[in-house]
Amino acid sequence: MVRFARSALCVVIAASTLAHAAPGKEKSIARGRYLVEISGCNDCHTPGFAMSGGKVPEKEWLTGDQLGWQGPWGTTYPPNLRLSLQKMSEQEWIKFARTAELRPPMPFWALRTMKTEDLRAIHRYVKTLAPAGDPAPAYLPPGQEAKGPVVKFPAPPK
């Protein structure tokens, strides 16, 4: 019963957010959801998404993960985008997407090549999601031991 009530509340909040969106923004928000879904954002930034074949409820999307990605660069963790993007304006997000050089395995070059309209759409979609989850663990430099599980990458061939 509690689970049903929470799900119903999420649907009402999402519908309310979309209903109050400025004309044209509703379509942009839907496009942002689509882009998040097909571009692989959830594969890393949503706990258990890739391992479950995408069977994670939308209310849990983009909350970051405790699973580390470890290689010659150290150990990185997928940040909680719902918390990060809530703090950024649309223009700040676009500037970040165009200039950031992030550690592996984040394909930052993909963000750089996205159309501005698509970056706006992603930002608008993520902003419709309520802040949820906790910040991801901090980056660990090479040689520091991660406390939780990690996916290990070999050093690239020379």
C-alpha positions, 0 to 999 in steps of 0.5 A, spaced: 500 500 500 505 504 501 509 503 495 503 504 491 502 511 494 509 513 493 508 511 486 502 515 485 505 521 488 511 520 483 506 520 478 502 526 480 508 530 481 511 528 474 504 530 471 504 537 475 511 539 473 509 537 466 502 541 466 506 547 469 511 547 464 512 553 459 509 551 452 514 548 448 518 546 454 514 539 455 516 537 448 523 538 450 523 535 457 520 529 453 526 529 449 531 530 455 528 523 458 528 520 451 536 522 450 537 520 457 534 513 456 538 512 449 544 515 450 547 510 456 546 515 462 543 510 466 548 505 465 552 508 470 549 514 473 543 509 476 544 503 480 543 496 478 540 499 471 545 495 466 545 489 470 538 489 470 537 490 463 534 497 464 529 494 469 530 500 474 524 505 476 524 512 473 524 515 480 531 511 481 534 514 475 540 518 475 541 518 483 549 516 482 552 509 484 557 506 489 560 502 484 567 504 482 570 504 476 578 503 477 583 503 472 590 507 471 587 513 472 584 511 479 577 510 481 571 514 479 564 514 481 558 516 477 555 522 480 548 523 482 546 527 476 539 529 480 543 533 485 548 536 481 544 538 475 539 541 480 545 546 482 546 548 475 543 553 471 541 551 463 547 555 461 552 553 466 550 546 464 551 547 457 558 550 459 560 544 463 558 539 458 562 543 452 568 544 457 569 538 462 574 533 461 572 528 466 575 521 468 574 515 465 569 511 463 565 518 462 565 519 455 565 527 455 567 527 448 560 525 447 557 531 451 561 536 447 558 533 440 551 534 443 547 539 440 545 545 444 538 543 444 539 536 446 543 539 452 538 543 454 533 538 453 537 533 458 537 539 463 530 540 463 528 533 464 533 532 470 530 538 473 523 535 473 526 530 477 526 531 485 532 531 488 534 524 491 539 519 493 546 521 496 552 524 493 557 519 490 563 517 493 569 522 492 574 520 486 580 516 489 587 517 486 591 511 483 594 506 488 588 508 493 584 502 495 576 503 494 572 500 500 566 498 495 565 494 489 569 496 483 569 494 475 577 494 474 579 496 467 586 494 465 592 499 463 591 500 455 596 497 450 602 501 449 
